[in-house]
Structures are given as structure tokens and as C-alpha cells.
């Protein structure tokens, strides 16, 4: 039995969904349960291994959709500037290092140059290079312990346009190609070209991937995010069990509406086809009971099982060594608009007028930090 946990992307500032998966991974390891964590988004700004390791995943637990069809393993970046230079047909006239920007420029003159982006300037470990000829970007290469994939560009109306991405094996051979359509600077893969077959959408590509996992009846698929991939998973999971995790409020509240419910758009597809879901999992009993009532009131679907499994994973409970500080509030989260920390601040201001001893500590970082500080 293997548990396959499916998500979309991951970043340095991960959301609660990724942390929930990391807690889950830790529990599965302690149980000795084989588990894989699948990421479906295309990621190029960083080596995905650096992002998954940062949150606590093991490399052996990670499956990246795009890398799955190659023989290159998920691994940290160890490709060096020396290796980049060794594979060049012509050596640069000048090497310019910029530690502040973590870049190394290989200059050939006449507007020909290669910019190397390092993840470690001290060891000169290179994550990607951008190749410019006559002032035009023509190619990008991405590395871990070897070259992983290559992007090809062509100048169109004074702008570099991506037209192809080739995914490589360890020996440098092409595993498959993406043919890219560039519409007003927005890239979209229009087909995936394999040696013996072609897929004309990401949905077809994802469906092929799910079938390639060869899921068995004793396997469990846990769906953490499904945007644009849900149908392919539902249709191709075979006899494997399917669990859907509800990570947030699952509906938009409207007390006046008695005939219709507006589901959270992130869960609308899963709820619409809930008869095909083995387990709908919530974090609290209150949400579980409410969701059961709403399915009974607003739909003719009877889900197979709606249950509660709290997200957190604590090694031990800790208690204060002295008296707690009275009238103290705190919050800890990403400082993002959807967290509504501004609502909390305004509420505390009102409460403080009646209770001057009240204090409020805010933990976190994010895009709203400056605005919240000013508020």
C-alpha cells in the first residue's frame, strides 16, 4: 500500500496546506507507511528539491509531475560553474561575479553573454543559466546534479518568446518535449510530445501520469488541491481509495439562502462528485457535522464518509512554567490578505478601549506586513 498525496505547487513561504502535508509525512514515517507527495505545478524559479527539503520532506518522498517521466532523481543542486564552463564550445572573454545578486556573467562581447544564477556563491553551484546572443535571449538551462531541462526562445517583435521546453534524462537524451504557445506574454503548453504519443492539454498529460502510477486497490490517493486536475484524477485513479482534504471554510455563508449553497470554489468539483470520494476529511468535528447537514439539506448526494482528522502534529504538550500573562492575544500565520489580520487589529483596538490591559502579538511574514505595521 502507498499513500499518494497530491498538491499543486510549493514555495519558500508555504501555506498551511504544505505544512499539513509535512505533518502528515512525519506521521507516515513514524508509522512505517510508504507515502509519496506529488506536486503538479511547473516550477522554475528554484530547484523543487530545495523547496520541499526546506519544509521537511525527504527527497525519496517527492514526485514532481514534470520530472516523473525522466530518469533524473529529485536532488539538491550540485552542478558547478566549472561544469558549466566545461560544456561550453567557447570560453568567455571575461567572468564577472556579482555576489549580491548571486549571479556570474560569462561575457563574450558583441552583446553575447551567459548569466549563471547560483544557489550558493561560495561553492559556485548553478541552478540555471540564460544564454543571450546578439542581445536576444535564446535559451535557458536548469540544473540539479545534472542538466534537467532546457527552454528555447526566439525573438519576436523585440521580445523573447518561449516556444519549446525539453525534459532530459541523465545521459542528456530528451525524454519528452513541451511545445509552448505564447499569447501576450502568457505561456501555455499546447502539447506534450513523447516518443510514441502526443498529449494536447495538461489534463491529458495529468491523466497519463495518474495511469502511469498503476494505482492498486489498496492504495490511497489524498487530494489536497485539485484546481484544473481534479477530473483527470477522478477518472484515472482506478480502484484506489480517494480522500479529499478540506483545508479551509468550505462554503460562502448566506443565511437567507435555503435552496442553494455556494461551495468554496476550491472544493466545488470534489463536492459535486462526492459520491466518488471515499473520505472527506475536515480538521474539526464542528465542520464535519455542518458539512453532513449541508449535503443533506442542499444536495441529493450522500457522501460515503465525512470524518475529522486534526491537522496538527505535536510531539508533546507543553505548559507554561509560570502564570500566563492575562488579557494577552496572539496570532501566527502568513501575513496575507486572506488571513484578515487587519480585522483582528481593528477588533483589538475596539476591545482595548474597554480593556486597556489587552495586548496583541502578531507573528508571521508576508506581503501584508507593511500595511499591517502602518495600521
Secondary structure, DSSP 8 states (H G I E B T S, - for coil): --EEEEES---SS--HHHHHHHHHHHHHHHHT--EEEEE-S---SS-HHHHHHHHT--GGGEEEHHHHTSS--------BHHHHHHT-SS--SEEEEETTTTEEEEEEETTEEEEEEEEETTTTEEEEEEEEETTEEEEEEEESSSEEEEEEEEEETTEEEEEEEEEE-TTS-EEEEEEEEEETTEEEEEEEEESS-EESSHHHHHHHHHHHT---TT-EEEES--TTTHHHHHHH-TTSEEEEE--S--EE--TT-SS--EE-TTTHHHHHTGGG-SEEEESSHHHHHHHHHHHHHH-S---S-EEE--S---SS----SS---TTEEEEES---GGG-HHHHHHHHHHHHHH-TT-EEEEE--STTHHHHHH-
